[in-house]
Amino acid sequence: MLPLMLGMLRRAAVAAALSPVLASGQSPAPRDSVFPTLPPRTPLPPEAATAGITKFSFIMYGATRARHDGTDVQAEHTLVIESMIATIRKAAGGPDPIRFVVQSGDAVQDGSQPKQLSVSYVPLINRLTQDGGVPYFLAVGNHDVGNATILTDTRRVEGLRNYFAANAKLIPAEGSPRRLSGYPTFAFGYGNTFFVAFDSNIPDDSTQLAWVKAQLERLDRKRYVNVALFFHHPPFSSGPHGGAKLERQAASIRARWMPIFRQHHVKLLLAGHEHLFEHWVERYADETGLHRIDELVSGGGGALLHAYTGEPDLREYLKAGAAENVSMTHLARPSADPGGNPFHYVVIHVDGERLSLEVVAVDWGRGFAPYRSNTALLVDPKP
């Protein structure tokens, strides 16, 4: 009886995932190719059209890969997607509706395999763009394009080919001034907030670094009072990729990117890689006053959950930032038990320069309270 029930549930999940594709008249993708995700029912307006918007919300999350990618629709990711759609619909009539979703990478187990995207992932994102009606922006992770630093590496080339195919109708078009040609690196603005996605698998790539710097340097900061970057590898974390271990990507982001983020008063870093939730705050001072950068690590999109392993050694980083009085606070620390780090996503609320968040856990994780509640304010009280 139980196998029969599980089979019925699996068929129901597949039918729900495919329904947006069938409704659009598009045939499901063959297992050896990747069809583009359906464009959102409510596309992101041109940047100029949203210049007066100062209040809205968006969702961030990451790490959706699953053990059966290429065979079945991602089961745990389905739970997250269904909760997101309910949250989007509930917020639609409120003062700060959810306008889009950003994902910090690792869409599937192996992004070089087309069927993993076409069978297990794209049908779920179609539900967000159609049932939820919102735009969706994916930054690449190591499982999407591999770990190589050489741009011509075969694994990377194949992963990028599939990434561009799956996201062709979601990210800025090739040739746009908001997209770096040949890279999964792009930017967009909405209201008073500017977003940049970059490929943290290659943080030492000079072309990418120069492009991101140029985007920040040319930005109208009278309009864009908030700047957020989303990418895969967190510079600070306490899971199996962090703690006592300092991966090359994190080391490079600390040394090369964080000074740029401080220089341009970036407010939000949205990362994944660790399959848990944690929150770091970096505070610093410059000639304009005191500032903070909030780094959110959200990897609860469906991949096998991780646990806390220990605090990272930040002595060299703090020494390098001493002239700016850099300090670090681990505001929300994950559990040492993977079962204490549930599948989740994060709703970020923008209200002028006031940012706040709500962590939404799903299934057995409901009631997750990483701050002794599930909400936090991302600004310091003024002295």
C-alpha positions as CSV (number, residue, x, y, z in Angstrom):
1,M,0.0,0.0,0.0
2,L,2.8,2.4,0.9
3,P,4.7,2.1,-2.4
4,L,1.4,2.7,-4.2
5,M,0.8,5.9,-2.2
6,L,4.4,7.1,-2.8
7,G,4.0,6.5,-6.5
8,M,0.7,8.5,-6.5
9,L,2.4,11.4,-4.7
10,R,5.3,11.3,-7.1
11,R,3.0,11.4,-10.1
12,A,1.0,14.3,-8.6
13,A,4.3,16.3,-8.0
14,V,5.4,15.7,-11.6
15,A,2.0,16.7,-12.9
16,A,2.0,19.9,-10.8
17,A,5.5,20.7,-12.0
18,L,4.6,20.2,-15.7
19,S,1.3,22.1,-15.6
20,P,2.8,25.5,-16.4
21,V,4.6,24.1,-19.4
22,L,1.6,22.3,-20.8
23,A,-0.6,25.4,-20.3
24,S,1.9,27.5,-22.3
25,G,1.7,25.1,-25.2
26,Q,5.4,24.3,-24.9
27,S,6.3,20.6,-25.0
28,P,8.3,19.2,-22.1
29,A,12.1,19.2,-22.9
30,P,13.7,16.0,-24.1
31,R,15.9,14.5,-21.4
32,D,19.1,15.3,-23.4
33,S,18.4,19.0,-23.9
34,V,17.4,22.0,-21.9
35,F,14.4,24.2,-22.7
36,P,14.4,27.7,-21.4
37,T,12.5,28.3,-18.2
38,L,9.2,30.1,-19.0
39,P,9.5,33.9,-18.7
40,P,7.6,35.4,-15.7
41,R,4.0,36.3,-16.1
42,T,4.9,39.7,-14.6
43,P,8.3,40.6,-16.0
44,L,10.6,43.0,-14.2
45,P,9.9,46.5,-15.6
46,P,12.6,48.6,-17.2
47,E,14.8,50.1,-14.5
48,A,13.6,53.7,-15.2
49,A,10.0,52.6,-14.7
50,T,10.6,51.7,-11.1
51,A,12.7,54.7,-10.0
52,G,10.1,55.9,-7.5
53,I,9.6,52.6,-5.7
54,T,11.0,52.4,-2.2
55,K,9.0,49.6,-0.7
56,F,8.9,46.0,-1.9
57,S,10.1,42.5,-1.0
58,F,12.1,39.7,-2.6
59,I,13.0,36.2,-1.8
60,M,16.5,34.7,-1.6
61,Y,17.5,31.0,-1.2
62,G,20.0,28.5,-2.6
63,A,21.2,24.9,-2.9
64,T,18.3,23.1,-4.6
65,R,20.3,20.1,-6.0
66,A,19.0,16.7,-5.1
67,R,20.0,13.0,-5.0
68,H,17.7,12.0,-7.9
69,D,18.4,14.9,-10.3
70,G,17.8,13.7,-13.8
71,T,15.3,11.1,-12.7
72,D,12.6,12.9,-10.6
73,V,11.4,16.4,-9.9
74,Q,13.3,17.6,-6.8
75,A,11.1,16.6,-3.9
76,E,12.4,18.8,-1.1
77,H,12.7,21.8,-3.5
78,T,9.0,21.2,-4.3
79,L,8.1,21.8,-0.7
80,V,10.1,25.1,-0.8
81,I,8.5,26.2,-4.1
82,E,5.0,25.5,-2.9
83,S,5.6,27.5,0.3
84,M,7.1,30.4,-1.8
85,I,4.1,30.5,-4.1
86,A,1.7,30.7,-1.1
87,T,3.9,33.5,0.4
88,I,4.0,35.4,-2.8
89,R,0.2,35.2,-3.2
90,K,-0.4,36.3,0.4
91,A,1.9,39.3,0.0
92,A,0.4,40.3,-3.4
93,G,-2.2,42.6,-1.8
94,G,0.0,44.0,0.9
95,P,2.2,47.1,1.1
96,D,5.4,45.4,0.0
97,P,4.6,42.6,-2.5
98,I,7.3,40.1,-3.5
99,R,8.7,41.2,-6.8
100,F,11.3,38.5,-7.7
101,V,13.4,35.6,-6.4
102,V,17.2,35.3,-6.4
103,Q,19.0,32.0,-6.0
104,S,22.6,31.6,-4.9
105,G,23.5,28.5,-7.0
106,D,23.7,24.7,-7.1
107,A,20.5,24.3,-9.0
108,V,21.2,20.6,-9.7
109,Q,23.8,18.0,-8.8
110,D,25.7,18.3,-12.1
111,G,24.8,21.2,-14.4
112,S,26.7,19.7,-17.3
113,Q,24.0,17.0,-17.6
114,P,21.0,18.5,-19.5
115,K,18.4,16.1,-18.2
116,Q,19.1,17.0,-14.6
117,L,17.9,20.6,-15.4
118,S,15.1,19.6,-17.8
119,V,13.6,16.8,-15.6
120,S,14.3,17.9,-12.0
121,Y,14.7,21.7,-11.9
122,V,13.3,23.8,-14.7
123,P,9.7,22.5,-14.2
124,L,9.8,23.8,-10.6
125,I,11.1,27.2,-11.6
126,N,8.3,27.3,-14.2
127,R,5.9,27.1,-11.3
128,L,7.4,30.1,-9.7
129,T,7.4,32.2,-12.9
130,Q,3.9,31.1,-13.8
131,D,1.9,30.2,-10.7
132,G,3.9,32.8,-8.6
133,G,4.2,35.1,-11.6
134,V,7.6,36.5,-10.5
135,P,11.0,36.9,-12.2
136,Y,13.8,34.4,-11.1
137,F,17.5,35.1,-11.1
138,L,20.1,32.3,-10.6
139,A,23.8,32.8,-9.8
140,V,26.0,29.8,-10.6
141,G,27.4,27.4,-8.0
142,N,30.2,24.8,-8.2
143,H,27.7,22.1,-9.0
144,D,26.3,24.1,-11.9
145,V,29.6,24.9,-13.7
146,G,32.3,23.0,-11.8
147,N,35.3,24.2,-9.7
148,A,37.7,24.9,-12.6
149,T,39.4,28.3,-12.7
150,I,40.2,27.9,-16.4
151,L,37.4,29.4,-18.5
152,T,37.9,26.8,-21.3
153,D,37.6,23.8,-18.9
154,T,35.2,21.3,-20.5
155,R,33.0,20.8,-17.4
156,R,32.7,24.6,-17.1
157,V,31.8,25.1,-20.7
158,E,29.1,22.4,-20.7
159,G,27.7,23.7,-17.4
160,L,27.5,27.3,-18.8
161,R,25.9,26.1,-22.0
162,N,23.1,24.5,-20.0
163,Y,22.9,27.5,-17.6
164,F,22.4,29.9,-20.5
165,A,19.9,27.6,-22.1
166,A,17.8,27.2,-18.9
167,N,17.9,31.0,-18.1
168,A,17.7,32.5,-21.5
169,K,14.4,34.2,-20.8
170,L,15.2,35.1,-17.2
171,I,18.5,37.0,-17.1
172,P,19.5,40.2,-19.1
173,A,20.0,39.4,-22.8
174,E,23.4,39.0,-24.3
175,G,24.6,42.4,-25.4
176,S,22.8,44.2,-22.5
177,P,24.9,46.7,-20.6
178,R,23.7,44.8,-17.5
179,R,25.3,41.5,-18.6
180,L,29.0,40.5,-18.9
181,S,29.3,38.7,-22.3
182,G,30.2,35.0,-22.0
183,Y,29.9,35.0,-18.2
184,P,26.9,34.2,-15.9
185,T,27.5,37.6,-14.4
186,F,24.7,40.2,-14.6
187,A,22.9,43.0,-12.8
188,F,19.5,44.6,-12.5
189,G,17.9,47.4,-10.6
190,Y,14.4,47.6,-9.1
191,G,13.2,50.6,-7.2
192,N,15.8,51.9,-4.9
193,T,17.9,48.7,-4.8
194,F,20.6,47.4,-7.2
195,F,21.5,43.8,-7.6
196,V,24.6,42.1,-9.0
197,A,25.1,38.3,-9.6
198,F,28.6,37.1,-10.1
199,D,30.4,33.8,-10.5
200,S,32.2,33.1,-7.3
201,N,33.8,29.9,-8.7
202,I,36.2,32.3,-10.5
203,P,36.7,35.1,-8.0
204,D,40.2,35.9,-9.3
205,D,39.0,36.4,-12.9
206,S,40.1,40.0,-13.7
207,T,37.5,40.5,-16.4
208,Q,34.6,39.7,-14.1
209,L,36.0,41.8,-11.2
210,A,36.5,44.8,-13.5
211,W,33.0,44.5,-14.8
212,V,31.4,44.4,-11.4
213,K,33.6,47.3,-10.2
214,A,32.4,49.3,-13.2
215,Q,28.8,48.6,-12.4
216,L,29.2,49.9,-8.9
217,E,31.3,52.9,-9.9
218,R,28.8,54.1,-12.4
219,L,25.8,53.6,-10.2
220,D,23.4,56.4,-9.3
221,R,23.6,56.2,-5.6
222,K,21.0,58.9,-5.1
223,R,18.5,56.5,-6.6
224,Y,20.1,53.1,-5.6
225,V,20.5,53.6,-1.8
226,N,20.7,49.8,-1.3
227,V,23.2,47.5,-3.2
228,A,23.0,43.7,-2.9
229,L,25.2,41.0,-4.5
230,F,24.3,37.4,-4.8
231,F,26.7,34.6,-5.5
232,H,27.5,31.1,-4.3
233,H,30.6,31.0,-2.0
234,P,30.2,32.9,1.3
235,P,33.4,34.7,2.5
236,F,32.4,33.8,6.1
237,S,30.6,30.6,7.2
238,S,30.7,27.9,9.8
239,G,29.5,24.8,8.0
240,P,31.6,22.1,6.3
241,H,32.9,24.6,3.7
242,G,33.9,27.1,6.4
243,G,34.8,26.9,10.1
244,A,38.5,25.8,10.3
245,K,38.5,25.4,6.5
246,L,39.2,28.4,4.3
247,E,38.3,27.5,0.7
248,R,40.1,29.3,-2.1
249,Q,37.0,31.1,-3.2
250,A,36.2,32.5,0.3
251,A,39.9,33.6,0.7
252,S,39.8,35.4,-2.6
253,I,36.4,37.1,-1.9
254,R,37.8,38.3,1.5
255,A,41.0,39.7,0.0
256,R,39.8,41.1,-3.3
257,W,36.1,41.7,-3.2
258,M,35.3,42.7,0.4
259,P,37.4,46.0,0.2
260,I,35.4,46.9,-2.9
261,F,32.1,46.2,-1.2
262,R,33.1,48.4,1.7
263,Q,34.3,51.2,-0.7
264,H,30.9,51.2,-2.4
265,H,28.8,50.7,0.7
266,V,27.3,47.4,-0.3
267,K,24.6,46.5,2.2
268,L,23.7,42.8,1.4
269,L,25.7,39.7,0.4
270,L,23.5,36.8,-0.4
271,A,25.3,33.5,-0.6
272,G,24.8,29.7,-0.3
273,H,27.2,26.7,-0.6
274,E,26.5,25.8,3.0
275,H,23.2,23.9,3.4
276,L,22.0,25.8,6.4
277,F,21.1,29.3,7.5
278,E,23.5,31.8,9.1
279,H,23.9,35.5,9.3
280,W,27.1,37.6,9.7
281,V,27.4,41.3,10.1
282,E,30.5,43.2,9.2
283,R,30.8,46.7,10.6
284,Y,33.4,49.3,9.4
285,A,34.0,53.1,9.4
286,D,35.1,55.5,6.7
287,E,35.1,59.2,6.1
288,T,31.3,59.2,5.7
289,G,30.6,57.4,9.0
290,L,29.7,54.0,10.3
291,H,28.4,51.2,8.0
292,R,27.5,47.6,8.0
293,I,27.3,44.7,5.5
294,D,24.9,41.9,6.2
295,E,26.0,38.5,4.8
296,L,23.2,35.9,4.7
297,V,24.0,32.3,4.0
298,S,20.9,30.4,2.8
299,G,21.3,26.9,1.5
300,G,18.1,25.3,2.5
301,G,16.5,24.9,-0.9
302,G,16.4,21.1,-0.9
303,A,20.0,19.8,-0.9
304,L,21.2,17.4,1.9
305,L,21.4,19.6,5.1
306,H,24.7,20.6,6.7
307,A,25.7,21.3,10.3
308,Y,27.8,23.8,12.2
309,T,31.4,22.8,12.4
310,G,33.1,25.8,14.2
311,E,34.0,29.4,13.8
312,P,36.3,30.6,11.1
313,D,39.6,32.2,11.9
314,L,39.2,35.9,11.1
315,R,42.3,37.2,12.7
316,E,44.1,38.0,9.4
317,Y,41.0,39.5,7.9
318,L,40.4,41.8,10.8
319,K,44.1,42.8,10.8
320,A,43.9,43.7,7.1
321,G,40.8,45.8,7.8
322,A,42.1,47.5,10.9
323,A,42.4,50.9,9.2
324,E,38.6,50.8,8.7
325,N,37.9,49.4,12.1
326,V,36.4,46.3,10.6
327,S,34.6,44.0,13.1
328,M,32.5,40.9,12.6
329,T,29.5,39.6,14.4
330,H,28.0,36.1,13.9
331,L,24.4,37.2,14.4
332,A,22.7,33.9,13.7
333,R,24.6,30.6,14.1
334,P,23.5,27.3,12.7
335,S,22.8,24.1,14.7
336,A,25.5,21.5,15.2
337,D,22.7,19.0,14.3
338,P,21.7,19.0,10.6
339,G,18.2,18.4,11.8
340,G,18.2,21.8,13.4
341,N,18.9,23.5,10.1
342,P,15.6,23.0,8.1
343,F,14.8,23.6,4.5
344,H,13.9,27.3,4.1
345,Y,14.0,30.5,2.2
346,V,14.3,34.2,3.2
347,V,11.9,37.0,2.5
348,I,13.8,40.3,2.5
349,H,11.7,43.5,3.0
350,V,12.9,46.8,1.6
351,D,11.5,50.0,3.1
352,G,13.6,52.9,1.9
353,E,17.0,52.3,3.5
354,R,15.5,50.1,6.2
355,L,16.0,46.4,5.4
356,S,14.5,43.5,7.4
357,L,14.1,39.8,6.9
358,E,11.9,36.8,7.6
359,V,13.2,33.2,7.5
360,V,10.5,30.9,6.3
361,A,11.1,27.2,7.1
362,V,9.0,24.4,5.5
363,D,7.7,21.0,6.4
364,W,9.1,19.7,9.7
365,G,11.1,22.9,10.1
366,R,8.2,25.2,10.7
367,G,8.8,27.3,13.8
368,F,12.5,27.7,13.0
369,A,13.7,30.7,15.0
370,P,17.4,31.5,14.2
371,Y,17.1,34.8,16.1
372,R,14.9,33.4,18.9
373,S,12.3,34.5,16.3
374,N,12.4,34.2,12.5
375,T,12.8,37.9,11.9
376,A,15.7,40.4,12.0
377,L,16.3,44.1,11.3
378,L,19.3,44.8,9.1
379,V,20.2,48.2,10.3
380,D,21.9,49.5,13.4
381,P,20.2,52.1,15.6
382,K,21.5,55.6,15.0
383,P,23.7,56.9,17.8
